[in-house]
Amino acid sequence: MSSSNPEQFTCESLQFRIEHAVRRLKSLHEGDSGFLEVVDLGPDVVPALRRLLFEPEPSGLHQVRGRAAEALAALGAFDVLADFLVSRDPIADPVERLGEEVVIGAAAHAIARLREEWVYRLLRVLATHRCITGVLAGLGSFHRKDSIEIFIRALDEDEVRLTAEAILRVFGRAARSALIEAALDRGNADRSENESHLRKRRSALGLLLEIGIPPKKWLVLRPLMEDSDRQIALLACRFCFEFGSAQDLARSARRLIDLRPGSDWLERELIDELLKAIRSTASPE
């Protein structure tokens, strides 16, 4: 009777463990414990995780592939994540594209754990061409000032605006000049601004209110009190109360009174508060 080959038995046993762990990773109910089991297997499981990550998912469901990206990062397989990120082409189907972008974001966020220059350059290129939440978050984690302009541009996009705002808050004063420039940029003077561009300017002004500006920068922002966009004008009037001269405050009060009739209830509350505050600081004249 021939004896079993111990090496073959070991390989078969390892393959069984890999298949079992990946199956659990893909499970809706056992995904978290499957993740730990996969990582515990070490580098031997990387090829299986690579296949899972690269496999398209027409349904748009992304959780399993996202877990695969996280597991690859935990195993130090950053080269696989890089290969995945540079190989992704735009997808026409909107459902499949949404899921794919979530997976790209998960892979970008995971690869950012490797704090190396080539990773930063890769994420910067990706963020320049594909505005995805996870890509921006990964790039922002490097906290490099030369990426601020990318986050300013992302304020244009509804899907990633909150992420871009959160990153710019972390930059704080370092982002101030770029935010002032964005707030003042009215785009093409020959055409009226589209809504996404207006939202970018509103977002930039709102961030400046949180971060703060030097008093001398008020003179640059002062013309925005007369901006045709109601929300931008209101934000500028809020700056005026903090930095404006007596003449500026009088001008602000007139502008607020003009804005009030067409405002919604929340804007009217803000206008009334500002007018009350201006009156409390004004001289009798």
C-alpha positions as CSV (number, residue, x, y, z in Angstrom):
1,M,0.0,0.0,0.0
2,S,1.5,3.3,-1.1
3,S,2.0,6.1,1.5
4,S,0.5,9.5,1.0
5,N,2.8,12.3,0.0
6,P,3.1,14.7,3.0
7,E,3.9,17.7,0.8
8,Q,0.8,17.1,-1.4
9,F,-1.3,16.7,1.6
10,T,0.0,20.0,3.0
11,C,-0.7,21.8,-0.3
12,E,-4.2,20.4,-0.5
13,S,-4.9,21.3,3.1
14,L,-3.7,24.9,2.5
15,Q,-5.8,25.2,-0.6
16,F,-8.8,24.0,1.3
17,R,-8.2,26.6,4.0
18,I,-7.8,29.4,1.4
19,E,-11.1,28.4,-0.3
20,H,-12.9,28.2,3.0
21,A,-11.6,31.6,4.2
22,V,-12.4,33.3,1.0
23,R,-15.9,31.8,1.0
24,R,-16.4,33.2,4.5
25,L,-15.0,36.5,3.4
26,K,-17.7,36.6,0.7
27,S,-20.5,35.7,3.1
28,L,-23.0,38.3,4.1
29,H,-23.1,37.1,7.7
30,E,-19.5,35.8,8.2
31,G,-17.6,38.5,6.2
32,D,-15.9,40.1,9.3
33,S,-14.7,36.8,10.7
34,G,-13.8,35.7,7.2
35,F,-11.6,38.8,6.9
36,L,-9.6,37.7,10.0
37,E,-9.3,34.2,8.7
38,V,-8.0,35.4,5.4
39,V,-5.4,37.7,6.9
40,D,-4.3,34.9,9.2
41,L,-3.4,32.8,6.2
42,G,-0.7,35.3,5.1
43,P,0.8,35.8,1.7
44,D,-0.5,32.4,0.3
45,V,-4.0,33.9,0.1
46,V,-2.9,37.0,-2.0
47,P,-3.5,35.4,-5.4
48,A,-7.1,34.5,-4.4
49,L,-7.7,38.0,-3.1
50,R,-6.3,39.5,-6.2
51,R,-8.8,37.5,-8.4
52,L,-11.6,38.5,-6.1
53,L,-10.7,42.2,-6.3
54,F,-10.2,42.3,-10.0
55,E,-13.5,40.4,-10.7
56,P,-16.2,42.8,-12.1
57,E,-19.5,42.8,-10.2
58,P,-22.4,43.8,-12.6
59,S,-24.9,44.0,-9.7
60,G,-22.9,46.9,-8.3
61,L,-22.6,45.2,-4.9
62,H,-19.1,46.2,-3.6
63,Q,-18.8,45.0,0.0
64,V,-16.9,41.8,-0.8
65,R,-14.4,43.4,-3.1
66,G,-13.9,46.2,-0.6
67,R,-13.1,43.6,2.1
68,A,-10.6,42.0,-0.3
69,A,-8.9,45.4,-0.8
70,E,-8.6,45.9,3.0
71,A,-7.3,42.3,3.4
72,L,-4.6,42.9,0.8
73,A,-3.5,46.1,2.6
74,A,-3.4,44.2,5.9
75,L,-1.2,41.6,4.2
76,G,1.1,44.3,2.8
77,A,0.2,43.5,-0.8
78,F,0.2,47.1,-1.9
79,D,1.6,46.2,-5.4
80,V,-1.7,44.4,-6.1
81,L,-3.7,47.4,-5.0
82,A,-1.6,49.6,-7.2
83,D,-2.1,47.3,-10.2
84,F,-5.9,47.4,-9.6
85,L,-6.0,51.2,-9.4
86,V,-4.1,51.8,-12.6
87,S,-6.0,49.2,-14.5
88,R,-9.5,50.6,-14.0
89,D,-11.3,51.9,-17.0
90,P,-14.5,54.0,-16.9
91,I,-17.7,51.9,-16.9
92,A,-20.8,52.9,-19.0
93,D,-23.4,51.1,-16.9
94,P,-24.4,53.4,-14.0
95,V,-25.1,50.7,-11.5
96,E,-21.9,48.8,-12.2
97,R,-20.0,52.1,-12.3
98,L,-21.2,53.1,-8.8
99,G,-20.1,49.8,-7.3
100,E,-16.7,49.9,-9.1
101,E,-16.0,53.5,-7.8
102,V,-16.7,52.4,-4.2
103,V,-14.2,49.6,-4.7
104,I,-11.7,51.9,-6.2
105,G,-12.2,54.2,-3.2
106,A,-11.6,51.4,-0.8
107,A,-8.4,50.3,-2.6
108,A,-7.2,53.9,-2.7
109,H,-7.9,54.4,1.0
110,A,-6.2,51.1,1.8
111,I,-3.0,51.8,-0.2
112,A,-2.6,55.1,1.5
113,R,-1.5,53.3,4.6
114,L,1.9,52.9,2.8
115,R,3.3,56.3,3.3
116,E,5.6,56.4,0.4
117,E,6.1,58.9,-2.4
118,W,5.0,56.7,-5.2
119,V,1.7,56.0,-3.4
120,Y,1.2,59.8,-3.0
121,R,1.9,60.4,-6.7
122,L,-0.5,57.6,-7.7
123,L,-3.3,58.9,-5.6
124,R,-2.7,62.4,-6.9
125,V,-3.0,61.3,-10.5
126,L,-6.2,59.3,-9.7
127,A,-7.7,62.3,-7.8
128,T,-7.0,64.6,-10.7
129,H,-8.8,62.4,-13.2
130,R,-11.4,60.6,-11.1
131,C,-13.1,62.5,-8.2
132,I,-14.0,59.6,-5.8
133,T,-14.5,59.9,-2.1
134,G,-12.0,57.1,-1.1
135,V,-9.3,58.5,-3.5
136,L,-9.6,62.0,-2.0
137,A,-9.6,60.6,1.5
138,G,-6.4,58.6,0.8
139,L,-4.7,61.6,-0.8
140,G,-5.8,63.9,2.0
141,S,-4.3,61.5,4.6
142,F,-0.8,62.6,3.3
143,H,-1.6,66.2,4.3
144,R,0.6,67.6,1.5
145,K,0.0,71.3,0.7
146,D,0.6,70.7,-3.0
147,S,-2.6,68.7,-3.2
148,I,-4.8,71.5,-1.8
149,E,-5.9,72.7,-5.3
150,I,-7.3,69.2,-6.0
151,F,-9.6,69.4,-3.0
152,I,-10.6,72.9,-4.0
153,R,-11.6,71.6,-7.4
154,A,-13.6,68.8,-5.7
155,L,-15.9,71.4,-4.1
156,D,-17.6,71.5,-7.5
157,E,-18.8,67.9,-7.1
158,D,-21.9,67.1,-5.0
159,E,-20.8,63.5,-4.4
160,V,-17.4,64.4,-2.8
161,R,-18.0,67.9,-1.5
162,L,-18.3,66.9,2.2
163,T,-15.1,64.8,1.9
164,A,-13.2,67.7,0.3
165,E,-14.5,70.1,3.0
166,A,-13.4,67.8,5.8
167,I,-9.9,67.5,4.3
168,L,-9.6,71.3,3.8
169,R,-10.7,71.9,7.4
170,V,-7.7,69.8,8.5
171,F,-5.4,71.9,6.3
172,G,-6.8,75.0,8.1
173,R,-4.9,78.2,7.5
174,A,-2.7,76.5,4.8
175,A,-5.8,76.3,2.6
176,R,-6.9,79.9,3.2
177,S,-5.4,81.6,0.1
178,A,-6.8,78.9,-2.2
179,L,-10.2,79.2,-0.6
180,I,-10.3,83.0,-1.0
181,E,-9.4,82.6,-4.6
182,A,-12.2,80.0,-5.1
183,A,-14.7,82.2,-3.3
184,L,-13.9,85.1,-5.6
185,D,-13.8,83.1,-8.8
186,R,-17.0,83.8,-10.8
187,G,-16.0,81.6,-13.7
188,N,-16.7,82.7,-17.2
189,A,-17.7,86.3,-17.1
190,D,-19.6,86.0,-20.4
191,R,-22.0,83.3,-18.9
192,S,-24.0,83.0,-15.8
193,E,-22.6,80.7,-13.2
194,N,-23.9,77.1,-13.1
195,E,-25.2,75.7,-9.8
196,S,-22.2,73.5,-9.2
197,H,-19.8,76.5,-9.5
198,L,-22.0,78.5,-7.1
199,R,-21.9,75.7,-4.6
200,K,-18.1,75.6,-4.8
201,R,-18.0,79.3,-4.0
202,R,-20.5,79.0,-1.1
203,S,-18.5,76.1,0.3
204,A,-15.2,78.0,0.1
205,L,-16.7,81.0,1.9
206,G,-18.3,78.8,4.6
207,L,-14.9,77.1,5.2
208,L,-13.3,80.5,5.5
209,L,-15.8,81.4,8.2
210,E,-14.8,78.3,10.1
211,I,-11.1,78.7,9.6
212,G,-11.0,82.5,9.9
213,I,-9.2,85.1,7.9
214,P,-6.8,88.0,8.8
215,P,-8.6,91.3,9.0
216,K,-6.8,92.7,6.0
217,K,-8.4,90.0,3.8
218,W,-11.8,91.4,4.5
219,L,-11.2,94.1,1.9
220,V,-10.7,91.4,-0.7
221,L,-14.0,89.7,0.2
222,R,-16.0,92.9,0.8
223,P,-17.4,93.1,-2.8
224,L,-19.1,89.7,-2.3
225,M,-21.8,91.5,-0.2
226,E,-23.2,92.6,-3.6
227,D,-22.9,89.2,-5.2
228,S,-25.9,88.1,-7.2
229,D,-26.1,84.9,-5.3
230,R,-28.1,85.3,-2.1
231,Q,-26.2,82.8,0.0
232,I,-22.8,84.2,-1.0
233,A,-24.0,87.7,-0.2
234,L,-25.2,86.5,3.2
235,L,-21.9,84.8,4.0
236,A,-20.1,88.0,3.0
237,C,-22.3,90.0,5.3
238,R,-21.4,87.7,8.2
239,F,-17.7,88.5,7.5
240,C,-18.6,92.1,7.5
241,F,-20.0,92.0,11.0
242,E,-16.7,90.7,12.2
243,F,-14.3,92.9,10.2
244,G,-16.2,95.7,8.6
245,S,-15.9,99.4,9.3
246,A,-18.9,101.5,10.3
247,Q,-19.5,102.3,6.7
248,D,-19.2,98.6,5.8
249,L,-21.8,97.7,8.4
250,A,-24.2,100.3,7.1
251,R,-23.8,99.0,3.6
252,S,-24.2,95.4,4.9
253,A,-27.5,96.4,6.7
254,R,-28.9,97.9,3.4
255,R,-27.9,94.7,1.5
256,L,-29.5,92.5,4.2
257,I,-32.8,94.5,4.0
258,D,-32.8,94.0,0.2
259,L,-32.2,90.3,0.5
260,R,-34.9,89.6,3.1
261,P,-38.1,89.6,1.0
262,G,-37.0,86.7,-1.2
263,S,-35.3,84.6,1.5
264,D,-36.5,81.4,3.1
265,W,-37.3,81.2,6.8
266,L,-33.8,80.1,7.7
267,E,-32.2,82.9,5.7
268,R,-34.6,85.4,7.2
269,E,-33.6,84.3,10.7
270,L,-29.9,84.8,9.9
271,I,-30.7,88.2,8.3
272,D,-32.7,89.3,11.4
273,E,-29.9,88.2,13.7
274,L,-27.3,90.1,11.7
275,L,-29.4,93.2,11.5
276,K,-30.0,93.1,15.3
277,A,-26.3,92.7,15.9
278,I,-25.5,95.5,13.6
279,R,-27.9,97.8,15.3
280,S,-26.5,96.9,18.7
281,T,-23.0,98.1,17.6
282,A,-24.1,101.1,15.5
283,S,-23.8,104.7,16.7
284,P,-27.0,106.7,17.1
285,E,-26.5,108.3,13.7
